[in-house]
């Protein structure tokens, strides 16, 4: 006895559904051979399982291993494998086993146990007949059940086909073998507006545009005769009367006898495609014109028909007539040194790669052009169908590239020099990845910040180096740049461990990484030396301006002394007069008072002269305030009066009373005017008589005031006049060349202009203009 599973045997549906037949069969089998027990045993996967048992009137479906019923499994297996009846005869206990074929278990047997000897031979024959009849009955039942299932499936397929017909988002239909319409989808009826009863048969022809009906009939007839799939383009009338182009496709359903049973079709709206074809034709015409304009030609090689075609511009580029152009003739015109390169490129393109090659092309007249060819294969059903491409005359571009390459080489050499210069100028670089917190610094950046490269670099350490007064501003600029993903730059201070201050300029660029991760690239420039130098330069410039001012003061020292002498002598005289009026027996107090008032007036006059001299001589910072240009002119002429008189120079002054105040530094403007008048006086050296200087102060519209100094001296040298405002350039042997340069710097610092030109009647004209202040009551600024 072999080991068998206790699991339920699969595939017992027919036995379970025919319990009544099994019960009858087992009762007849027991009666026929007068047995006590009967078993239906099936072999599944080499295991014997009892499917049903009967003992007397009791019948049950067991589905248990055969060894649980103590059956002779050797006999059962032999009967199942041989298909022949076996009997075991004994005077006390006998058994008979008959093969049987069940729908789900073709390898099965009926096993009967008999108390006593076997029945007659006729009973065994009848048992075999009963077994075969029972098997045939079960087979018929299974066939009937399968047929019923097939019929239900067929009905379901019909219903599903009808549903699918309506669910397809297109105009679908079913035709009969003779071409008549049997049915159509819901979309077809709704689109055409034709009722179903009117469309069936040949009524569907009413859906086509009258001009296309005959074409449809002809094409449909040809398909019916051929019995093969096909189609035709035609216009279908929509329910509102609009006609649109459709592609009508029909496929036959052919039976086993080779005859068409039905036709299945679909009508696809291609009206937009037709319009696109029209637009394509227009585009092709436009493309031809565009090729002519941009000097780009196109070509194609039909690999099936071996026909080579090219555009008109292509013929112009290669210098050959269209009927003489083939793939071979073009290859013959390729420069000999480039033929191998071009052949390899075309070979790769014919293997599926894109053609992209530049080469030299020799025209029939011997001229060499540079041509850029591009192309690719066109496939049809996975097979190469055509080879298409373009050619562009890039001769001028290649010449330009050569010039650019030459310039690039120069730029690269300059870049190498710049890289070395950056090391010398203390420029550091850095890179930050905010998402990971990674910070990468160059060695020079570490040096600028005074941090140890061996120590881990953190954001806290960097922020700690920033001067406390600058931290909030720099943090805000950095946060804004990161949020907006925009570059930023700023100057700030670093507080070093020894307490010293460094000035740096930070420049950054914010870029997204390929995976959208932000990266910050930047440079840090140490400006400490530059700022210190600028401070020293500003101080030196201020000293030069002051020295120039003192030099001008030295030139008018005698004049200033004379101006001081006059009020001092008047003071002495008026004091003596006052004393004489007081020494009388009867003092004349009224006259003494008048003399004393003259003393006060002359003292104020001397004080004003000394104040102007002191202001011009002192080394003070510029003081910006609202100043009166007429007052400045008057003060300078007062200081210069004696100097001009000693040089026998007549001075004329013209001051406009409409002039408004300007914003500026009074001392600096006095210095400019003093320099210009001194230069004018020196320009008349050597002139015997008629020396004149004119100072004009007038309004130039509503925008600015103009001060003009004219002289009738020797005039301006045309060559020197182009450089007179340059620093250290002078036409006088003893000159420093700084006077006019400083004057222009001062006037430009007041947003004005200083210019010089020859005077029409001889001499020269120096003129400066300063814009008016926007508000007359603006506060002073220093």
C-alpha positions, 0 to 999 in steps of 0.5 A, a space after each residue: 500500500 502506497 502513501 496517499 494524501 488526505 487532501 480533497 482531490 481536484 476535478 471532481 465537479 462532474 461526479 459531484 454534479 451526478 450524485 444520483 447517477 453514481 448512487 444508481 450505478 453503485 446500487 446496480 453494481 452491488 446487485 449485479 455481483 451480489 457484493 457487500 461494498 462498492 468503491 469508485 477509485 481514481 488515480 490522481 498524480 499516481 495517488 489512489 483516492 476513493 471518490 464514492 462508496 456504497 454499502 447496502 443502501 448507503 452511498 457517500 462521496 468519500 474523497 479519501 485515500 484508498 488505504 483507509 478502506 483497506 483496498 487491494 491497491 495493487 489490483 486497482 493500479 493494475 486494472 487502471 493501467 491495463 484497462 482490464 477487469 480483475 477478480 480475486 476469488 476466495 471461498 470466504 471473501 472475494 473482490 472484483 475490479 472493473 476499469 471505468 473512464 470518468 470525465 474528470 478522471 479517465 484513470 479510474 476503477 470500480 472496486 467491489 467486495 463480495 462475502 463469499 465466492 464470486 458471482 457467475 461470469 454473466 454477472 461480471 459481463 453485466 458489471 462491465 457493461 454497467 461500468 461502460 454505460 455509466 461512464 458514457 452517461 457521465 461523459 454525455 452529461 459533461 458534454 451537455 454542460 460544456 455545450 450550455 456553457 459555450 452557448 452562454 459564452 457566445 451570447 456574452 460575446 455578442 453582448 460584449 461586441 455590441 458594447 465594444 462597438 458603442 464604447 470605441 470612440 470612433 464611427 464603427 460599423 458591421 457589414 454583411 457579406 454583400 456589403 449591406 450595413 447590418 449595424 453601426 455604433 451609437 457614435 455613427 448614428 449620432 454623428 450622421 443623424 441617420 436613424 438605424 432603420 434608415 441606415 441598414 442595408 444600403 441606406 448608409 450611403 446617404 451619410 456621404 457627401 454627394 460628390 464622394 458617393 460614387 467613389 465610395 461605391 467603387 472602392 467598396 465593390 472592389 473590397 467585396 470582390 477581393 475579400 481583403 482589408 482596404 479603405 478609402 478617403 471620403 467626406 461624411 456629412 455630419 448631422 448639422 450638414 458639415 462635411 469632414 474627411 474620414 478614412 474608411 477602413 474595412 476588415 473581413 471576417 472569413 469563415 473556415 470555408 474561406 468565405 466572408 461572413 461579415 465586414 468590420 469597419 471604422 471611420 476615422 476623422 482625418 479632416 485635420 490631417 487633410 488640412 495639415 497636408 495643405 499646410 505642409 504643402 505651403 510649409 514646403 514652399 516656405 521652406 524652399 524660400 527659407 533655404 535660399 535665404 539662409 543658404 541651407 540645402 536639403 537632399 534625400 536618397 530613396 533607398 528603395 528606388 535609388 533616387 537621389 533628390 536635392 533642393 534648389 539651394 543644394 544645387 547652388 551650394 555644390 555648384 552642380 545641376 540637379 540632374 548631375 547630382 547623385 550620392 556618388 558625384 557628391 562623394 567625388 567632390 569631397 576634398 581628397 583629404 576628407 573623403 575617408 572622414 566623410 565615408 566613415 560618417 556616412 557609414 555610421 549614419 547608414 547603421 542608424 547613427 545621426 550624420 553630423 560631419 564638416 568637410 571640404 568640398 571642391 567646386 567644378 571651378 576648383 574653389 574649396 568650400 567648407 560644408 556641414 552635412 547632417 542627416 539621418 535614416 527614415 524607417 518604414 516598418 523597422 526597415 531603412 526607407 530613405 536617407 535624408 539630410 541638409 548641407 550648409 555652406 559654413 566657409 565663412 563660419 570656419 574662417 570666423 572660427 579660426 579667428 575665434 580660436 586664435 583669440 581664444 588662445 590669446 584669452 587662455 594665455 591671459 587667463 593663465 596670467 590672471 590666475 597667477 595674478 589672483 594668487 598675488 592679489 589675495 583672491 580666495 574661492 569657495 563652494 557651498 552645498 547648502 543641502 549637505 552643509 558641505 563647505 569647500 575653501 581654497 587655501 587663500 580663503 583660509 589665509 584671508 579668514 585666518 583659519 586653520 585648514 586642518 580644523 573642520 570648517 563650520 558655518 559658525 566659525 565663518 560667522 564668528 569671523 565677520 565683524 559684529 556690526 556687519 553680521 546681520 547685514 551679511 546674513 540677510 544678503 546671504 539668505 535673500 540670495 539663497 531664497 531667490 537663487 540670485 547672485 549677490 556680492 557685498 563688502 564687509 569686515 572681518 574681526 581677526 583674533 588679534 583684534 585687527 580689521 580686514 576688509 573683504 569683498 565677497 562675490 557669489 553665484 548661485 546655481 542648481 545642481 543637475 538634481 536640483 540641489 543648490 550650489 554656491 560658488 564664490 570668491 573672497 577678495 582681501 581689500 585691506 591693503 587697497 582700502 589702506 592705500 586708498 585712505 593714504 591716497 585720499 590724504 595725499 590728494 588732500 595735501 596736494 590740493 592744500 599745497 596748490 591752494 597755499 601756492 596760489 595764496 603765496 602768489 597773491 601774498 603782496 596783494 593780500 598784505 596790501 588789502 590788509 594795509 589799507 584797512 589798518 592805515 584807515 583804522 590808525 587814521 580814524 583812531 587819531 581823528 577820534 582822539 583829536 575830537 576827544 582832546 578838545 576843551 569841549 570834546 565833540 562826541 558826535 564826530 568822535 563817534 563817527 570816527 569810531 564807527 569807521 574804525 569798526 567798519 575797517 576792522 571788520 573789513 580786515 577781519 573778512 580778509 583774514 577769515 578768507 585767507 585762513 579758510 583757504 589756508 587751513 587743511 579742513 574737510 569739504 563743507 557742503 552748504 548752500 553758497 552764493 556764487 556772486 559772493 565767491 567772485 567778489 571775495 576772490 576779486 577783493 583778494 586779487 585787487 592789489 595783485 591785478 593792480 601791480 600787474 597793470 591788469 584791468 579787471 571787469 566783473 559782470 554778475 547776474 542778480 538772477 543767479 540762485 544758490 548752489 550746493 558746494 564747498 565755498 573754499 574749494 570754489 574760491 580756490 578754483 576761481 583764484 587759480 583761473 584768475 592767476 593763470 589768466 594774469 600769467 598768460 598776459 606776461 610780455 604784453 605791453 599794454 591793454 591787459 584785461 581780465 573779464 569775470 562773468 557770472 550768469 544764469 544758464 537756463 533753469 539748470 546751472 550757473 556759469 562762471 567765465 574767466 576771459 583774458 587777452 593774453 597769448 592764448 592756448 596752444 592747439 596741441 597743449 590745449 588737449 592736455 592742459 587738464 592732465 595731472 603733471 602737464 604744464 606749459 610753464 617751466 616752473 609749473 607743477 601741472 596740478 593746478 588745472 587738474 585739481 580745478 577740474 576734479 573739484 568742479 566734477 566733484 560738484 557735478 559740474 564741468 570745466 572747459 577751456 577754449 580760445 577767445 575769438 579776439 585773442 586770448 583764452 576763455 576758461 569756464 565752469 558750470 555748476 548745477 543749481 541745488 534742488 532745494 534752497 533750504 537744504 541742511 549743511 552736509 560735511 
